[in-house]
Amino acid sequence: MSSADSGLGFVGLGAMGAPIAGRLLARYGQLAVFDTRAEAMRPLTEAGAVACGSPAEVADAAGTVFVSLPDPEAMPVVVDGPDGLLRGRAIRHLVDLSTTGPAVAARLRELLDAARVGYLDAPVSGGPAGAAAGRLTVMAAARPEVFAETGPLLDAFAGKVVLVGDEPGQGQLVKVLNNLMSASALAITSEALALAVKAGLDPGRFLDAVNAGSGRNTASADKFPRCVLPRTFDFGFRAQLMTKDVLLALTEAARQKVPMMVGGTVGQLWTLAGAEWASTGQADDADCTEIAKLVEGWAGVTIGQAGAHDG
């Protein structure tokens, strides 16, 4: 019997979880779902999913449960709380799509091993658009027998699955390091563009040149042309979550006694940005591409299609 045949469940229907759950439902035709917000479950139940009243109820209905949570603090409650997944009777495998960091993964592995539940550590990259289109990258880590059972399910929403290791937690490390690198690219591209615009360069032409050269990165090639130059700032990944992932990477670096001179500076910048957004009531809503606005303010310029120059 495959993992799909034993029933599928999903907990956490946020910006990433909802489109991933939708693709699983479309592929397999059945899904038990839970989210603390009833309105998040409604589109899926209208498409045929079964709404549950708790994670435990999902784990009563499904042998394989996917979890997509926004922060590390939620994971222990969802998994081992009074109404957590481990209170369910059917669960055999947990597929964790969240980014919670290696330390939380280590604790989760202990809990799941004790309960004899297989653990696929499978954080994703690609944003809500990638989730909806089924082109996410999954950075997976699991014992071989667990990956053999659960890995094929990832094809419903992944364009690429990379098995980075056989110990849960290794996927988490790859993901937070990936996001540290992504956050660094956003920060340095913001600074480079601010200088370019202040010196009179057209930002679109600047990016065209950089993207044909060795400075090309994910921010210059995608986020800035799509979200910053047209001033939409709608990439779909909250700045608060980016900051969380950067700090998770730096925490693991400190634990492993690996110095992060550049990474530490990037962490300070994103922490400062978070404080700035909090002071204006935007902390919960700011998109990660809005880091460019902070740099614009310091430089006295506006990075935009027309290359407006304020200072």
PADONU-870784 format. One record per residue (C-alpha): residue number from 1; x, y, z. Coordinates in steps of 0.001 Angstrom, whole numbers. Layout:
N
<site k="NUM" u="X" v="Y" w="Z"/>
...
end
This chain:
311
<site k="1" u="0" v="0" w="0"/>
<site k="2" u="1373" v="3409" w="-970"/>
<site k="3" u="1350" v="6453" w="1274"/>
<site k="4" u="-1369" v="7984" w="-920"/>
<site k="5" u="-3549" v="4883" w="-483"/>
<site k="6" u="-3372" v="5209" w="3313"/>
<site k="7" u="-4951" v="8666" w="3128"/>
<site k="8" u="-3398" v="12123" w="2971"/>
<site k="9" u="-3729" v="15023" w="5365"/>
<site k="10" u="-2555" v="18628" w="5464"/>
<site k="11" u="-2111" v="21035" w="8378"/>
<site k="12" u="-1346" v="24724" w="7778"/>
<site k="13" u="-3090" v="26380" w="4828"/>
<site k="14" u="-1198" v="29650" w="4554"/>
<site k="15" u="358" v="31301" w="1511"/>
<site k="16" u="2411" v="28197" w="748"/>
<site k="17" u="308" v="25460" w="2310"/>
<site k="18" u="-2942" v="26272" w="514"/>
<site k="19" u="-1655" v="25929" w="-3074"/>
<site k="20" u="396" v="22837" w="-2177"/>
<site k="21" u="-2658" v="21239" w="-571"/>
<site k="22" u="-4684" v="22143" w="-3641"/>
<site k="23" u="-2287" v="20308" w="-5905"/>
<site k="24" u="-2293" v="17238" w="-3651"/>
<site k="25" u="-6095" v="17228" w="-3681"/>
<site k="26" u="-6191" v="17583" w="-7460"/>
<site k="27" u="-3697" v="14735" w="-7905"/>
<site k="28" u="-5080" v="12244" w="-5393"/>
<site k="29" u="-8731" v="13231" w="-5054"/>
<site k="30" u="-8815" v="13078" w="-1264"/>
<site k="31" u="-7332" v="15168" w="1524"/>
<site k="32" u="-8110" v="15813" w="5199"/>
<site k="33" u="-7224" v="19405" w="6126"/>
<site k="34" u="-6896" v="21631" w="9174"/>
<site k="35" u="-6079" v="25274" w="9729"/>
<site k="36" u="-6859" v="27505" w="12698"/>
<site k="37" u="-8734" v="29764" w="10255"/>
<site k="38" u="-11949" v="28238" w="8931"/>
<site k="39" u="-11838" v="30493" w="5890"/>
<site k="40" u="-8503" v="28980" w="4854"/>
<site k="41" u="-10096" v="25523" w="4650"/>
<site k="42" u="-13166" v="26628" w="2697"/>
<site k="43" u="-11728" v="26644" w="-871"/>
<site k="44" u="-10316" v="23156" w="-352"/>
<site k="45" u="-13483" v="21719" w="1172"/>
<site k="46" u="-15466" v="23179" w="-1716"/>
<site k="47" u="-13092" v="21234" w="-4000"/>
<site k="48" u="-13681" v="17988" w="-2103"/>
<site k="49" u="-11315" v="18014" w="890"/>
<site k="50" u="-12573" v="17033" w="4350"/>
<site k="51" u="-12311" v="19743" w="7018"/>
<site k="52" u="-11025" v="18602" w="10415"/>
<site k="53" u="-11280" v="20219" w="13811"/>
<site k="54" u="-7683" v="19657" w="14935"/>
<site k="55" u="-4343" v="18169" w="13836"/>
<site k="56" u="-5272" v="15033" w="15802"/>
<site k="57" u="-8402" v="14634" w="13700"/>
<site k="58" u="-6315" v="14912" w="10529"/>
<site k="59" u="-3985" v="12221" w="11885"/>
<site k="60" u="-7007" v="10017" w="12611"/>
<site k="61" u="-8000" v="10223" w="8951"/>
<site k="62" u="-4649" v="10124" w="7165"/>
<site k="63" u="-1601" v="7882" w="7186"/>
<site k="64" u="621" v="10583" w="5683"/>
<site k="65" u="249" v="14146" w="6948"/>
<site k="66" u="1877" v="17206" w="5384"/>
<site k="67" u="2611" v="20193" w="7601"/>
<site k="68" u="3314" v="23769" w="6454"/>
<site k="69" u="3722" v="26146" w="9394"/>
<site k="70" u="5026" v="29734" w="9473"/>
<site k="71" u="7223" v="29611" w="12574"/>
<site k="72" u="9168" v="27183" w="14782"/>
<site k="73" u="7055" v="27835" w="17874"/>
<site k="74" u="3949" v="26319" w="16284"/>
<site k="75" u="5530" v="22970" w="15444"/>
<site k="76" u="5660" v="21353" w="18928"/>
<site k="77" u="2000" v="22253" w="19558"/>
<site k="78" u="836" v="20905" w="16194"/>
<site k="79" u="2817" v="17690" w="16549"/>
<site k="80" u="2766" v="16906" w="20276"/>
<site k="81" u="148" v="19193" w="21823"/>
<site k="82" u="-3067" v="17977" w="23442"/>
<site k="83" u="-4750" v="17918" w="20007"/>
<site k="84" u="-1522" v="17286" w="18104"/>
<site k="85" u="-801" v="14890" w="15287"/>
<site k="86" u="690" v="12277" w="17572"/>
<site k="87" u="-2736" v="11905" w="19225"/>
<site k="88" u="-4081" v="10549" w="15938"/>
<site k="89" u="-4397" v="6812" w="15338"/>
<site k="90" u="-3730" v="6552" w="11593"/>
<site k="91" u="-576" v="8619" w="11067"/>
<site k="92" u="2473" v="6700" w="9820"/>
<site k="93" u="4476" v="9464" w="8129"/>
<site k="94" u="4936" v="13193" w="8666"/>
<site k="95" u="6116" v="15353" w="5762"/>
<site k="96" u="7298" v="18714" w="7090"/>
<site k="97" u="7308" v="21432" w="4419"/>
<site k="98" u="7902" v="24220" w="6966"/>
<site k="99" u="11131" v="26102" w="7545"/>
<site k="100" u="11754" v="25733" w="11264"/>
<site k="101" u="15521" v="25165" w="11406"/>
<site k="102" u="17770" v="22254" w="12391"/>
<site k="103" u="17185" v="22522" w="16154"/>
<site k="104" u="13420" v="22108" w="15877"/>
<site k="105" u="13956" v="19273" w="13398"/>
<site k="106" u="16171" v="17454" w="15905"/>
<site k="107" u="13448" v="17664" w="18563"/>
<site k="108" u="10812" v="16610" w="16057"/>
<site k="109" u="12902" v="13605" w="15051"/>
<site k="110" u="13047" v="12464" w="18688"/>
<site k="111" u="9274" v="12746" w="19085"/>
<site k="112" u="8502" v="10957" w="15834"/>
<site k="113" u="11055" v="8196" w="16409"/>
<site k="114" u="9524" v="7499" w="19815"/>
<site k="115" u="6074" v="7309" w="18213"/>
<site k="116" u="7377" v="5190" w="15308"/>
<site k="117" u="6255" v="7771" w="12770"/>
<site k="118" u="8461" v="8268" w="9708"/>
<site k="119" u="9766" v="11816" w="9189"/>
<site k="120" u="10423" v="13449" w="5834"/>
<site k="121" u="12160" v="16791" w="6384"/>
<site k="122" u="11159" v="18611" w="3187"/>
<site k="123" u="11313" v="22435" w="3238"/>
<site k="124" u="10465" v="24079" w="-58"/>
<site k="125" u="11651" v="27020" w="-2123"/>
<site k="126" u="9887" v="28827" w="-4932"/>
<site k="127" u="7212" v="30981" w="-3334"/>
<site k="128" u="3415" v="30852" w="-3673"/>
<site k="129" u="3614" v="31153" w="-7462"/>
<site k="130" u="5906" v="28146" w="-7637"/>
<site k="131" u="3575" v="26215" w="-5339"/>
<site k="132" u="536" v="26982" w="-7482"/>
<site k="133" u="2387" v="26010" w="-10661"/>
<site k="134" u="3896" v="22831" w="-9214"/>
<site k="135" u="7481" v="23979" w="-9674"/>
<site k="136" u="8772" v="24140" w="-6119"/>
<site k="137" u="12218" v="22918" w="-5200"/>
<site k="138" u="12113" v="20497" w="-2282"/>
<site k="139" u="15240" v="20105" w="-132"/>
<site k="140" u="14517" v="16683" w="1288"/>
<site k="141" u="16177" v="14635" w="4006"/>
<site k="142" u="14879" v="11310" w="5308"/>
<site k="143" u="15916" v="7785" w="6038"/>
<site k="144" u="15874" v="5748" w="2822"/>
<site k="145" u="12807" v="3687" w="3708"/>
<site k="146" u="10814" v="6817" w="4593"/>
<site k="147" u="11817" v="8612" w="1400"/>
<site k="148" u="10883" v="5574" w="-672"/>
<site k="149" u="7367" v="5728" w="790"/>
<site k="150" u="6752" v="9477" w="828"/>
<site k="151" u="9094" v="10940" w="-1797"/>
<site k="152" u="6831" v="10159" w="-4784"/>
<site k="153" u="4063" v="12293" w="-3253"/>
<site k="154" u="6231" v="15392" w="-3679"/>
<site k="155" u="5814" v="15201" w="-7452"/>
<site k="156" u="2334" v="16701" w="-7061"/>
<site k="157" u="3823" v="20138" w="-6362"/>
<site k="158" u="7583" v="19961" w="-6974"/>
<site k="159" u="9526" v="20771" w="-10106"/>
<site k="160" u="12693" v="19430" w="-8514"/>
<site k="161" u="13331" v="17247" w="-5474"/>
<site k="162" u="16891" v="17130" w="-4133"/>
<site k="163" u="17593" v="14483" w="-1520"/>
<site k="164" u="20270" v="16315" w="453"/>
<site k="165" u="20793" v="13696" w="3167"/>
<site k="166" u="19332" v="10785" w="5088"/>
<site k="167" u="18964" v="12532" w="8457"/>
<site k="168" u="15979" v="14814" w="9103"/>
<site k="169" u="17282" v="18284" w="9881"/>
<site k="170" u="19699" v="18318" w="6966"/>
<site k="171" u="16936" v="19603" w="4696"/>
<site k="172" u="16240" v="22378" w="7200"/>
<site k="173" u="19873" v="23423" w="7195"/>
<site k="174" u="19993" v="23598" w="3397"/>
<site k="175" u="16806" v="25670" w="3350"/>
<site k="176" u="17850" v="28270" w="5929"/>
<site k="177" u="21225" v="28638" w="4225"/>
<site k="178" u="19434" v="29036" w="900"/>
<site k="179" u="17323" v="31816" w="2409"/>
<site k="180" u="20350" v="33468" w="3981"/>
<site k="181" u="21871" v="33619" w="500"/>
<site k="182" u="18586" v="34887" w="-957"/>
<site k="183" u="18298" v="37575" w="1734"/>
<site k="184" u="21889" v="38618" w="1038"/>
<site k="185" u="21129" v="38934" w="-2668"/>
<site k="186" u="18104" v="41126" w="-1941"/>
<site k="187" u="20120" v="43367" w="363"/>
<site k="188" u="23140" v="43892" w="-1887"/>
<site k="189" u="21006" v="44333" w="-5007"/>
<site k="190" u="19022" v="47017" w="-3183"/>
<site k="191" u="22214" v="48859" w="-2287"/>
<site k="192" u="23723" v="48504" w="-5766"/>
<site k="193" u="20574" v="49786" w="-7446"/>
<site k="194" u="20265" v="52709" w="-5039"/>
<site k="195" u="23771" v="53796" w="-5944"/>
<site k="196" u="23179" v="53231" w="-9655"/>
<site k="197" u="20001" v="55332" w="-9647"/>
<site k="198" u="21567" v="58105" w="-7567"/>
<site k="199" u="24399" v="58269" w="-10081"/>
<site k="200" u="21898" v="58742" w="-12899"/>
<site k="201" u="21649" v="55218" w="-14322"/>
<site k="202" u="18379" v="53745" w="-15520"/>
<site k="203" u="17542" v="50829" w="-13191"/>
<site k="204" u="16116" v="48610" w="-15936"/>
<site k="205" u="19193" v="48987" w="-18111"/>
<site k="206" u="21413" v="48470" w="-15082"/>
<site k="207" u="19689" v="45166" w="-14344"/>
<site k="208" u="19911" v="44123" w="-17994"/>
<site k="209" u="23665" v="44618" w="-17855"/>
<site k="210" u="24129" v="42895" w="-14486"/>
<site k="211" u="21952" v="39954" w="-15502"/>
<site k="212" u="24161" v="39421" w="-18535"/>
<site k="213" u="27243" v="39523" w="-16304"/>
<site k="214" u="28681" v="37830" w="-13245"/>
<site k="215" u="26639" v="39849" w="-10731"/>
<site k="216" u="23385" v="38137" w="-11680"/>
<site k="217" u="21414" v="36683" w="-8763"/>
<site k="218" u="17825" v="35748" w="-7920"/>
<site k="219" u="17020" v="39279" w="-6797"/>
<site k="220" u="18433" v="40989" w="-9889"/>
<site k="221" u="16995" v="38422" w="-12301"/>
<site k="222" u="13525" v="37985" w="-10816"/>
<site k="223" u="12472" v="39902" w="-7722"/>
<site k="224" u="13569" v="43383" w="-8785"/>
<site k="225" u="12288" v="43339" w="-12392"/>
<site k="226" u="8993" v="41757" w="-11279"/>
<site k="227" u="8289" v="43423" w="-7930"/>
<site k="228" u="10539" v="46427" w="-7237"/>
<site k="229" u="10862" v="48320" w="-10520"/>
<site k="230" u="7085" v="48310" w="-11110"/>
<site k="231" u="6616" v="49194" w="-7386"/>
<site k="232" u="4254" v="46286" w="-6653"/>
<site k="233" u="6364" v="44678" w="-3893"/>
<site k="234" u="4299" v="41513" w="-4174"/>
<site k="235" u="6725" v="38603" w="-4421"/>
<site k="236" u="4585" v="36760" w="-1875"/>
<site k="237" u="7122" v="35896" w="824"/>
<site k="238" u="6780" v="37926" w="3995"/>
<site k="239" u="9830" v="39868" w="5154"/>
<site k="240" u="9148" v="38634" w="8680"/>
<site k="241" u="9637" v="35035" w="7525"/>
<site k="242" u="12817" v="35928" w="5646"/>
<site k="243" u="14233" v="37480" w="8815"/>
<site k="244" u="13238" v="34385" w="10795"/>
<site k="245" u="15061" v="32109" w="8332"/>
<site k="246" u="18196" v="34275" w="8315"/>
<site k="247" u="18347" v="34185" w="12109"/>
<site k="248" u="17802" v="30407" w="12128"/>
<site k="249" u="20808" v="30029" w="9814"/>
<site k="250" u="22941" v="32276" w="12037"/>
<site k="251" u="21859" v="30366" w="15149"/>
<site k="252" u="23027" v="27118" w="13594"/>
<site k="253" u="26296" v="28756" w="12507"/>
<site k="254" u="26922" v="29818" w="16111"/>
<site k="255" u="26098" v="26318" w="17347"/>
<site k="256" u="28533" v="24817" w="14855"/>
<site k="257" u="31139" v="27521" w="15649"/>
<site k="258" u="31318" v="28695" w="12035"/>
<site k="259" u="31959" v="32459" w="11753"/>
<site k="260" u="29532" v="34331" w="9500"/>
<site k="261" u="30960" v="37804" w="8923"/>
<site k="262" u="28843" v="38628" w="5871"/>
<site k="263" u="25872" v="36607" w="7099"/>
<site k="264" u="25936" v="38364" w="10455"/>
<site k="265" u="25783" v="41767" w="8772"/>
<site k="266" u="22883" v="40607" w="6611"/>
<site k="267" u="21134" v="39423" w="9764"/>
<site k="268" u="21574" v="42829" w="11372"/>
<site k="269" u="20154" v="44558" w="8302"/>
<site k="270" u="17027" v="42379" w="8215"/>
<site k="271" u="16548" v="42748" w="11969"/>
<site k="272" u="16794" v="46526" w="11601"/>
<site k="273" u="14299" v="46413" w="8743"/>
<site k="274" u="11919" v="44393" w="10909"/>
<site k="275" u="12109" v="46991" w="13665"/>
<site k="276" u="11410" v="49730" w="11114"/>
<site k="277" u="8329" v="47926" w="9782"/>
<site k="278" u="7127" v="47208" w="13325"/>
<site k="279" u="7333" v="50911" w="14178"/>
<site k="280" u="4946" v="51694" w="11312"/>
<site k="281" u="2625" v="48743" w="11918"/>
<site k="282" u="3748" v="46873" w="8810"/>
<site k="283" u="5692" v="44029" w="10417"/>
<site k="284" u="3083" v="41367" w="9644"/>
<site k="285" u="2441" v="42419" w="6059"/>
<site k="286" u="5716" v="43661" w="4549"/>
<site k="287" u="6895" v="41681" w="1532"/>
<site k="288" u="10533" v="40612" w="1438"/>
<site k="289" u="11134" v="42847" w="-1588"/>
<site k="290" u="10311" v="45890" w="578"/>
<site k="291" u="13863" v="45743" w="1921"/>
<site k="292" u="14543" v="47922" w="-1138"/>
<site k="293" u="12348" v="50673" w="340"/>
<site k="294" u="14505" v="50818" w="3462"/>
<site k="295" u="17656" v="51258" w="1390"/>
<site k="296" u="15903" v="53841" w="-794"/>
<site k="297" u="15117" v="55891" w="2288"/>
<site k="298" u="18729" v="55882" w="3408"/>
<site k="299" u="19993" v="56804" w="-57"/>
<site k="300" u="17338" v="59404" w="-866"/>
<site k="301" u="16319" v="57784" w="-4143"/>
<site k="302" u="13426" v="55828" w="-5592"/>
<site k="303" u="14258" v="52703" w="-7541"/>
<site k="304" u="11581" v="52528" w="-10196"/>
<site k="305" u="10969" v="51975" w="-13858"/>
<site k="306" u="11464" v="55640" w="-14618"/>
<site k="307" u="14553" v="55929" w="-12433"/>
<site k="308" u="13248" v="58837" w="-10345"/>
<site k="309" u="16054" v="60602" w="-8485"/>
<site k="310" u="15153" v="62437" w="-5285"/>
<site k="311" u="18514" v="63424" w="-3908"/>
end
